[in-house]
Every structure is written in C-alpha cells, then in structure tokens.
Amino acid sequence: MFEKDCKRNFRMSNSKFRRLLRHHKLTREISENIMYLYALGQPMIVINSLKAASELLDQRANIYSDRPRQIVAHEILCGGLVSVFMAYGDLLVFTLSSEVSGLNFLIPSWRRMRRAQHEALTKVAVLDYHSTFSKEATVLASSILNNPTALNQYFKRSSTSAIMSILYDYPTLEDEHDQTVTEINVFLDRMSASAAPGAHLVELLPWMIYIPERYAHMPYIAYFKCLLKENPRFARWKREGLEHFRQHTAMFNRCLNTVCDDIVS
C-alpha cells in the first residue's frame, strides 16, 4: 500500500522509492520523531513525523526558519545577491570575494532585501502596474484566440514580458525569443541546476571552496606552466561558476544602465 501511494501520488522512480523505503523502515525501527546525523563534516537533522515537522517548522518558524547554504548556486554563481538563497535574519555579511567571486562587496541581509522588494510590490504599488497587466492580458487573449495549441509559450511570454516591463521598463515582447530574455532563462536554468541536491560535492565538503580553479594559482606549480600550452585547470565547477557570474552580472547591469539612462534623459 505504501509503495502504491508513493508511486501514484509523487510519481517516484524505482530508485527514489527504494531510498524512501529504506528511510521509512529505519524510522520504524528507531521510533524517534527527530534524528541527528553527522556525516562528512555536515550536521543533518531528519524529522520523521508530521507532528514534529508542524511544531518546529510551522508553529516555531520564527526560531528554526532558515535556508541551507548553497555554495555554488548562491555564493559563486549569484555572488550572494539572490534573496531566495539568503539565510533568514538581519545579518549584514562582508565577503572577501577575491577567492570566491572576484569582487569585494557587502552582501545585504535577507530582511533588508525583502524590505526593498516589498516597497515595490505592496497593494498600493501594484496599482501602478495596471496598464502593463491590461496590455499583456490583451495580447495573451489575442494569441490564444489565433492559435490555442501553444498555451505554454503564450503564458511564458506574457509573464516574462510583464516582469521585464515592471523591472526594466522593457517594451512588450512579441515572442519569448528576445535576446535578453533568453540570457535570463539561461541564468535561471544554471541556478536551478546548481541548486539541485547532489549537483556538486562542495556542498557536502565546504572546504573545497578554497581549491583554486587553476593550478597556476599555486606557487609551486606555476613554475611549470611554461611547459604547458595553457594554464592547467583544476576546479572546473568553480572556474565555470565565476565566469558565468561575470557574464550574468554584465547582462543585468546592462538592463539596469538602460533604465538609468532613460531616467537621466
């Protein structure tokens, strides 16, 4: 019965179901609501009952609410500036990022980022976006009437166009293949892939963040780089993450600078 419910309700593959089944049998044997595990230098807490999860994560959310550290997705690929990955609280973090992202800057706290976002998305502020939503709704309805078979593309274009218009005063998109939108979608895909559990070993072994992305950064090996055609590579995940961070930063700065130029002119 347990197997049928899991596969039907959660659409689990056989491998995922086997892992869940092992965990289910383990919780039956231990008969504890909370388990503490310590593996590879990482502490882990496993909540085995709905009652314990509700008490800790819902009723006491102000105490235990937080997010796990995302080294590749947040600190390297996003430079620590994406609020959905930020740790909960008021802490202002100073990052010496020559080792991590190539820059030195202050990372604002989650609460400060949320306060800034809230000012632009209050019930009163969204009234200013009525004309944008009306235009997008008209274009969406017209597209559906002309060709109702491509609903996914139409809704994707409409939501993307509305967001770009509100954030960057972007003109209405005729399709979802705009260059800037394509670059943003690439950024989102990379961020999602990096945040997937098990995507990078550094999430389990945080000390790996100090591994240089190239051998040339190590003094006792740099002596031999003249014998090679190019600088030897080492931490590929870090090197590519830093390069993608620079590319995405330049893309978002380009959108922001366009708005600044329009305001000045």
KAFEN-V337901 format. One record per residue. N is the residue number from 1. SS is DSSP state (2 for helix, 1 for strand, 0 for the rest). PSI is psi in degrees with one decimal (NA if undefined). Layout:
# KAFEN-V337901
n: <N	N>
ss: <SS	SS>
psi: <PSI	PSI>
This chain:
# KAFEN-V337901
n: <1	2	3	4	5	6	7	8	9	10	11	12	13	14	15	16	17	18	19	20	21	22	23	24	25	26	27	28	29	30	31	32	33	34	35	36	37	38	39	40	41	42	43	44	45	46	47	48	49	50	51	52	53	54	55	56	57	58	59	60	61	62	63	64	65	66	67	68	69	70	71	72	73	74	75	76	77	78	79	80	81	82	83	84	85	86	87	88	89	90	91	92	93	94	95	96	97	98	99	100	101	102	103	104	105	106	107	108	109	110	111	112	113	114	115	116	117	118	119	120	121	122	123	124	125	126	127	128	129	130	131	132	133	134	135	136	137	138	139	140	141	142	143	144	145	146	147	148	149	150	151	152	153	154	155	156	157	158	159	160	161	162	163	164	165	166	167	168	169	170	171	172	173	174	175	176	177	178	179	180	181	182	183	184	185	186	187	188	189	190	191	192	193	194	195	196	197	198	199	200	201	202	203	204	205	206	207	208	209	210	211	212	213	214	215	216	217	218	219	220	221	222	223	224	225	226	227	228	229	230	231	232	233	234	235	236	237	238	239	240	241	242	243	244	245	246	247	248	249	250	251	252	253	254	255	256	257	258	259	260	261	262	263	264	265>
ss: <0	2	2	2	2	2	2	2	2	2	0	0	0	2	2	2	2	2	2	2	2	2	2	2	2	2	2	2	2	2	0	0	0	1	1	1	1	1	1	0	0	1	1	1	1	1	1	0	0	2	2	2	2	2	2	2	2	2	2	0	2	2	2	2	0	0	0	0	0	0	2	2	2	2	2	2	0	0	0	0	0	0	2	2	2	0	0	0	0	0	0	0	1	1	1	1	1	0	0	0	0	0	1	1	1	1	1	0	0	2	2	2	2	2	2	2	2	2	2	2	0	0	0	0	2	2	2	2	2	2	2	2	2	2	2	2	2	2	2	2	2	2	2	2	2	2	0	0	0	0	2	2	2	2	2	2	2	2	2	2	2	2	2	2	2	2	2	2	0	0	0	0	0	0	0	0	0	0	2	2	2	2	2	2	2	2	2	2	2	2	2	2	2	2	2	0	0	0	0	0	2	2	2	0	0	2	2	2	2	2	0	0	0	1	2	2	2	0	2	2	2	2	0	0	2	2	2	0	0	0	0	0	1	0	0	2	2	2	2	2	2	2	2	2	2	2	2	2	2	2	2	2	2	2	2	2	2	2	2	2	2	2	2	2	0>
psi: <-43.2	-41.4	-44.2	-41.6	-43.6	-45.4	-32.1	-45.6	-33.8	-1.6	50.3	144.8	169.6	-39.5	-44.2	-38.4	-37.5	-38.9	-42.1	-38.1	-39.1	-41.8	-38.2	-42.3	-37.3	-42.7	-32.9	-38.9	-39.6	-33.9	41.7	145.9	-29.3	133.9	141.8	124.5	146.3	108.7	132.3	35.2	7.5	120.8	139.3	136.3	124.3	121.9	121.8	-2.2	150.5	-35.4	-46.5	-40.0	-39.9	-42.7	-41.3	-43.9	-13.3	-61.2	-29.3	36.1	-30.0	-17.5	-46.1	-2.8	128.9	179.0	148.2	155.9	130.3	96.7	-51.1	-51.6	-38.9	-57.4	-34.8	-56.0	-34.4	-0.7	18.5	21.2	8.3	120.1	-28.2	-16.8	-6.6	146.6	144.8	136.9	-170.5	6.7	131.1	118.6	132.2	123.8	122.8	90.5	12.5	-26.4	-22.6	-51.0	5.0	4.8	159.6	122.1	165.9	129.7	115.7	156.5	164.5	-40.9	-37.9	-39.0	-42.0	-38.4	-41.0	-40.1	-36.2	-33.6	-28.9	-4.4	25.9	171.3	-32.1	-39.2	-35.6	-14.9	-27.4	-16.4	9.2	-41.6	-38.0	-45.9	-35.1	-43.3	-44.6	-37.0	-38.1	-45.1	-40.2	-46.4	-39.8	-39.8	-39.5	-38.3	-35.5	-39.8	90.9	4.3	-16.2	53.0	-39.6	-44.4	-38.3	-45.3	-36.3	-44.1	-41.8	-47.4	-40.9	-43.3	-40.3	-43.7	-44.9	-35.0	-40.2	-42.7	-44.3	14.3	41.4	143.7	162.6	130.1	133.8	-31.1	176.0	9.7	19.7	145.0	-47.4	-42.4	-40.0	-41.2	-38.9	-39.8	-36.3	-41.6	-44.8	-39.7	-42.7	-40.8	-42.6	-42.2	-37.6	-29.3	-6.5	139.1	131.2	7.0	-32.6	137.5	-23.6	-21.8	-29.5	-29.1	81.7	-23.4	-16.8	-13.2	-21.9	-0.9	127.6	149.3	-15.0	146.2	-26.7	-19.1	-9.4	119.5	-41.0	-8.2	-25.3	-24.6	-30.2	2.0	-21.1	-18.2	-8.8	157.5	-29.8	167.0	127.1	147.9	152.5	-83.3	90.3	-40.8	-34.8	-42.7	-46.3	-36.6	-42.1	-40.6	-42.1	-35.5	-42.5	-41.3	-46.4	-35.8	-42.8	-37.2	-46.9	-35.4	-34.6	-42.6	-42.4	-40.9	-31.7	-42.1	-43.1	-40.9	-38.2	-37.4	-41.8	-41.4	NA>
